[in-house]
Amino acid sequence: MNREEIREKTMQLIYQMDITGEFDYEKLSPVEENARILGKKQALLTLQAVRDHIDEIDDVIRASLDKWSFDRVARTDLAILRTAVAEMMYVDSVPSGVSINEAVNLSRKFSDERSYAFVNSVLSKADKHLRSSSAEEEM
């Protein structure tokens, strides 16, 4: 299983967590095809980040929405955004640019024809926000 497939399955589990309202991946009953993902380090790091930091991840997404309400974001897009922001914030082995690019690819696959531009815009703003926060902390 390559990194893109791992990310796709991770996003699907995050979507399932949102639908069930349970953000602890250990309490999920994933379908068999998604259960294999729980043995992959990349997926576990992202799922642990979502479990442990969902409020912080959502705050970054909220701060990056331009003239858009968090409650209006499609659940599929939200799962994609949460996956990418969790990686950007808590998975050091994945560069932000890769997270953004892969999220755009996921939105092209799972969302409507305009979602990829929305996802790209939100994640670009989130990346700038996270970089400026990181720079401020270093001072």
KOLNU-251574 format. One record per residue: x, y, z of N, C-alpha, C in turn; chain; residue number from 1. Coordinates in steps of 0.1 Angstrom, whole numbers, m for minus. Each point is the difference from the previous one (the first is absolute). Layout:
N
neast:nnorth:nup:caeast:canorth:caup:ceast:cnorth:cup:kette:nr
X:Y:Z:X:Y:Z:X:Y:Z:A:NUM
...
//
This chain:
139
neast:nnorth:nup:caeast:canorth:caup:ceast:cnorth:cup:kette:nr
9:m12:0:m9:12:0:9:12:0:A:1
m2:9:m10:8:12:0:m5:12:8:A:2
7:11:2:m4:11:8:m13:6:m4:A:3
m3:1:m13:m12:6:m4:m12:m9:4:A:4
1:m13:m1:m10:m9:4:m2:0:15:A:5
11:1:8:m1:2:14:m7:12:4:A:6
3:11:m7:m7:13:3:m15:m1:m3:A:7
m3:m6:m11:m14:m1:m4:m8:m8:10:A:8
5:m11:5:m6:m8:10:m1:7:13:A:9
10:7:3:0:8:13:m11:11:m1:A:10
m1:6:m11:m11:10:m2:m13:m6:1:A:11
m2:m12:m5:m13:m7:1:m3:m3:15:A:12
10:m4:7:m2:m3:15:m4:13:7:A:13
7:11:m4:m3:13:7:m15:4:m4:A:14
m4:m2:m12:m14:2:m4:m9:m8:8:A:15
3:m13:2:m8:m9:9:m1:5:14:A:16
11:5:5:1:6:14:m10:12:1:A:17
0:8:m10:m8:12:0:m15:m4:m1:A:18
m3:m10:m8:m14:m4:m1:m5:m7:13:A:19
8:m7:6:m4:m7:13:2:9:12:A:20
7:11:m1:3:9:11:10:m5:10:A:21
7:m11:m4:10:m6:9:14:2:m7:A:22
8:9:6:13:3:m6:11:m9:5:A:23
m3:m11:7:10:m9:4:0:m12:m9:A:24
10:m1:m9:1:m10:m10:0:m14:6:A:25
4:m1:12:0:m14:7:m14:m5:3:A:26
m9:9:0:m14:m4:3:m8:m2:m13:A:27
6:2:m11:m7:m2:m13:m1:m15:m3:A:28
m10:m3:m8:m1:m13:m6:1:2:m15:A:29
12:1:m5:2:3:m14:m3:m12:m9:A:30
m4:3:m12:m2:m10:m10:13:m7:m2:A:31
0:m12:m5:12:m9:m1:11:7:m8:A:32
m4:7:m11:10:6:m8:7:12:7:A:33
m6:6:9:6:11:8:7:m5:12:A:34
m3:m12:5:6:m5:12:15:m2:m2:A:35
5:m4:m12:14:m2:m2:8:13:2:A:36
m6:11:m2:7:13:2:5:2:14:A:37
m7:m6:10:4:3:14:13:m6:3:A:38
6:m8:m9:14:m5:2:11:9:m6:A:39
m4:11:m7:9:8:m7:4:12:9:A:40
13:3:1:5:11:9:m6:13:m4:A:41
1:3:m13:m5:13:m5:m15:2:4:A:42
m8:m10:m2:m14:1:4:m2:2:15:A:43
7:m8:8:m1:1:14:4:13:5:A:44
10:6:m5:4:14:5:m10:10:m3:A:45
m6:m1:m12:m11:9:m4:m13:m2:9:A:46
m3:m13:1:m12:m3:8:1:4:15:A:47
12:m2:5:3:4:14:m1:15:1:A:48
6:7:m10:m1:15:1:m15:5:0:A:49
m8:m7:m9:m14:4:0:m7:m3:13:A:50
3:m12:6:m6:m4:13:4:10:11:A:51
13:3:0:5:8:11:m1:15:m2:A:52
m2:5:m12:1:14:m3:m12:5:m9:A:53
m11:m6:0:m11:3:m9:m4:15:1:A:54
0:5:12:m4:14:2:10:10:m6:A:55
13:m3:2:10:9:m6:0:m1:m15:A:56
m2:m12:m5:0:m2:m15:m12:8:m5:A:57
m12:m2:6:m12:8:m5:2:15:2:A:58
7:4:10:2:15:2:9:5:m12:A:59
10:m7:m4:8:4:m12:m9:0:m12:A:60
m8:m10:m2:m9:0:m12:m9:12:1:A:61
m7:3:11:m9:11:2:7:13:m4:A:62
12:2:6:8:12:m3:4:2:m14:A:63
0:m11:m8:4:1:m14:m11:0:m10:A:64
m13:0:5:m11:1:m9:m3:15:m3:A:65
m1:3:m12:m2:14:m5:m15:1:m4:A:66
m7:8:8:m14:2:m3:m8:m13:m1:A:67
3:m9:9:m7:m13:m1:m1:m5:14:A:68
m12:m5:4:m2:m5:13:5:m15:1:A:69
6:m3:11:5:m14:3:m12:m10:m2:A:70
m12:4:5:m11:m9:m1:m5:m3:m14:A:71
4:8:m10:m4:m1:m14:10:m9:m7:A:72
11:m3:5:10:m8:m7:m5:m14:m1:A:73
0:m5:m13:m4:m14:m2:8:m10:8:A:74
m7:m10:5:7:m9:9:12:m7:m7:A:75
m1:m3:m12:11:m6:m8:12:10:0:A:76
m3:12:m3:11:10:0:6:2:13:A:77
m9:0:10:5:2:14:10:m12:4:A:78
m4:m12:m4:9:m11:3:13:1:m7:A:79
0:5:m13:12:3:m7:8:11:7:A:80
m6:10:4:7:12:7:6:m5:13:A:81
m8:m8:7:5:m5:13:12:m9:m2:A:82
0:m8:m10:11:m9:m2:13:9:m3:A:83
m2:9:m9:12:8:m4:5:9:11:A:84
m9:7:7:4:8:11:7:m8:12:A:85
m6:m12:2:7:m8:10:14:m4:m4:A:86
2:m3:m12:13:m3:m5:9:12:1:A:87
m5:12:m4:8:12:0:4:4:14:A:88
m8:m3:10:2:4:13:8:m10:8:A:89
m2:m13:m2:5:m10:9:7:m12:m6:A:90
2:0:m13:7:m11:m7:12:6:m7:A:91
11:0:7:12:7:m5:6:m6:m12:A:92
m3:m13:m3:6:m7:m11:m7:4:m14:A:93
m11:8:1:m7:3:m12:1:16:m2:A:94
7:4:m10:0:15:m2:m13:6:m3:A:95
m2:12:4:m13:7:m2:m5:0:m15:A:96
10:2:m9:m4:0:m14:m5:m13:m5:A:97
5:m11:5:m5:m13:m3:m14:m2:5:A:98
m2:4:13:m14:m1:5:m10:8:m8:A:99
4:12:m4:m10:8:m8:m2:m6:m13:A:100
10:m4:m7:m1:m6:m13:m9:m13:0:A:101
3:m8:10:m8:m13:1:m15:3:4:A:102
m2:10:8:m14:4:4:m7:5:m13:A:103
6:7:m8:m6:5:m12:m3:m12:m9:A:104
9:m10:m1:m3:m12:m8:m12:m8:6:A:105
m1:m1:13:m11:m6:6:m13:7:m2:A:106
0:13:0:m12:8:m3:m4:m2:m14:A:107
9:m1:m9:m3:m3:m14:m7:m14:m2:A:108
4:m9:8:m5:m14:0:m14:m1:7:A:109
m1:6:11:m12:m2:9:m10:11:1:A:110
3:12:m5:m9:11:1:m4:5:m14:A:111
m8:11:0:m4:5:m12:11:8:m8:A:112
m3:4:m12:10:6:m8:6:13:5:A:113
m6:7:9:5:13:6:7:m2:13:A:114
m1:m11:6:5:m2:14:15:1:0:A:115
7:m5:m10:15:0:0:5:14:2:A:116
m6:10:m6:4:14:1:m2:5:14:A:117
m12:m4:6:m3:4:14:10:m6:9:A:118
3:m13:m1:9:m8:9:14:7:m2:A:119
4:2:m12:14:7:m2:0:13:7:A:120
m10:8:m1:0:14:6:1:m1:15:A:121
m9:m9:6:0:m1:14:13:m5:6:A:122
6:m10:m7:13:m6:5:11:10:m2:A:123
0:8:m11:11:10:m2:0:10:12:A:124
m12:4:3:m2:10:11:4:m7:14:A:125
m3:m12:1:3:m7:13:15:m2:0:A:126
7:m3:m11:14:m1:0:7:13:4:A:127
m5:11:m6:6:13:4:m2:3:15:A:128
m12:m3:5:m3:2:14:9:m8:9:A:129
2:m12:m4:8:m9:8:15:4:0:A:130
5:5:m12:13:4:m1:3:13:8:A:131
m10:9:m1:2:13:8:m1:m3:15:A:132
m8:m9:4:m1:m4:14:13:m7:5:A:133
5:m8:m9:13:m7:3:12:10:1:A:134
0:10:m9:10:10:0:m1:9:13:A:135
m12:3:4:m2:8:12:5:m7:13:A:136
m3:m14:0:4:m8:11:16:m1:2:A:137
7:1:m12:14:m1:0:7:13:5:A:138
m8:11:0:6:13:4:1:1:15:A:139
//
